Amino acid sequence: MSDEADEQGIKMVMAIIRPDKLSDVKTSLAEAGAPSLTVTNVSGRGSQPAKKGQWRGEEYTVDLHQKVKVECVVADIPADDVVDAIADAAHTGEKGDGKIFVLPVESAVQVRTGKEGNPAV
Ligand SMILES: Nc1ncnc2c1ncn2[C@@H]1O[C@H](COP(=O)(O)OP(=O)(O)OP(=O)(O)O)[C@@H](O)[C@H]1O
């Protein structure tokens, strides 16, 4: 474990990314040594402009965009490394690339073994 990871405790890196970047992000996380993750389909709003459409002559606005939420909890790997891995893989430079948040995690339990804390992650 690196000194940085030793001091950080358990962190959750939560990223909202483009769905079509999920595959690259998974590869990047595995290469960074953080292959475990949870993925959820979400919709959300940032600065990405709303989309206008028409249905049966009526105009409608879609202000929520389809995104993917990736949650990755780490203890032995610096959260910064995980953030970099996701940011590199998810970047296009266009509006709507998403955001990454880092949250402290109070505790963790591995259900199968009953291990707690860092070893559970
Ligand atoms: N402050 C926030 N709180 C919660 N979710 C957010 C927040 N900002 C962005 N998101 C989520 O991230 C998704 C992508 O955001 P988006 O990339 O549009 O953010 P932005 O940084 O405001 O804009 P851009 O990268 O286009 O300049 C949103 O659809 C939303 O799900």
Ligand as a Chemical Component Dictionary entry (heavy atoms), coordinates in Angstrom:
data_LIG
# 
_chem_comp.id                   LIG 
_chem_comp.type                 NON-POLYMER 
_chem_comp.pdbx_formal_charge   0 
_chem_comp.three_letter_code    LIG 
# 
loop_
_chem_comp_atom.comp_id 
_chem_comp_atom.atom_id 
_chem_comp_atom.alt_atom_id 
_chem_comp_atom.type_symbol 
_chem_comp_atom.charge 
_chem_comp_atom.model_Cartn_x 
_chem_comp_atom.model_Cartn_y 
_chem_comp_atom.model_Cartn_z 
_chem_comp_atom.pdbx_ordinal 
LIG N1  N1  N 0 -23.354 19.437 -9.108  1  
LIG C1  C1  C 0 -23.826 18.241 -9.520  2  
LIG N2  N2  N 0 -24.490 17.454 -8.667  3  
LIG C2  C2  C 0 -24.947 16.251 -9.058  4  
LIG N3  N3  N 0 -24.781 15.752 -10.290 5  
LIG C3  C3  C 0 -24.138 16.514 -11.176 6  
LIG C4  C4  C 0 -23.627 17.793 -10.846 7  
LIG N4  N4  N 0 -23.035 18.298 -11.945 8  
LIG C5  C5  C 0 -23.162 17.387 -12.910 9  
LIG N5  N5  N 0 -23.834 16.316 -12.453 10 
LIG C6  C6  C 0 -24.153 15.101 -13.185 11 
LIG O1  O1  O 0 -23.182 14.943 -14.211 12 
LIG C7  C7  C 0 -23.842 14.848 -15.478 13 
LIG C8  C8  C 0 -22.949 15.465 -16.521 14 
LIG O2  O2  O 0 -22.764 16.809 -16.177 15 
LIG P1  P1  P 0 -22.101 17.800 -17.210 16 
LIG O3  O3  O 0 -20.990 17.136 -17.886 17 
LIG O4  O4  O 0 -23.169 18.446 -18.015 18 
LIG O5  O5  O 0 -21.553 18.783 -16.122 19 
LIG P2  P2  P 0 -20.879 20.139 -16.215 20 
LIG O6  O6  O 0 -19.519 20.018 -15.700 21 
LIG O7  O7  O 0 -21.835 21.094 -15.579 22 
LIG O8  O8  O 0 -20.860 20.461 -17.748 23 
LIG P3  P3  P 0 -19.774 20.369 -18.855 24 
LIG O9  O9  O 0 -18.818 19.293 -18.542 25 
LIG O10 O10 O 0 -20.647 20.017 -19.966 26 
LIG O11 O11 O 0 -19.223 21.760 -18.951 27 
LIG C9  C9  C 0 -25.150 15.536 -15.274 28 
LIG O12 O12 O 0 -26.105 15.112 -16.212 29 
LIG C10 C10 C 0 -25.509 15.136 -13.863 30 
LIG O13 O13 O 0 -26.025 13.823 -13.867 31 
# 
loop_
_chem_comp_bond.comp_id 
_chem_comp_bond.atom_id_1 
_chem_comp_bond.atom_id_2 
_chem_comp_bond.value_order 
_chem_comp_bond.pdbx_ordinal 
LIG N1  C1  SING 1  
LIG C1  N2  SING 2  
LIG C1  C4  DOUB 3  
LIG N2  C2  DOUB 4  
LIG C2  N3  SING 5  
LIG N3  C3  DOUB 6  
LIG C3  C4  SING 7  
LIG C3  N5  SING 8  
LIG C4  N4  SING 9  
LIG N4  C5  DOUB 10 
LIG C5  N5  SING 11 
LIG N5  C6  SING 12 
LIG C6  O1  SING 13 
LIG C6  C10 SING 14 
LIG O1  C7  SING 15 
LIG C7  C8  SING 16 
LIG C7  C9  SING 17 
LIG C8  O2  SING 18 
LIG O2  P1  SING 19 
LIG P1  O3  DOUB 20 
LIG P1  O4  SING 21 
LIG P1  O5  SING 22 
LIG O5  P2  SING 23 
LIG P2  O6  DOUB 24 
LIG P2  O7  SING 25 
LIG P2  O8  SING 26 
LIG O8  P3  SING 27 
LIG P3  O9  DOUB 28 
LIG P3  O10 SING 29 
LIG P3  O11 SING 30 
LIG C9  O12 SING 31 
LIG C9  C10 SING 32 
LIG C10 O13 SING 33 
# 
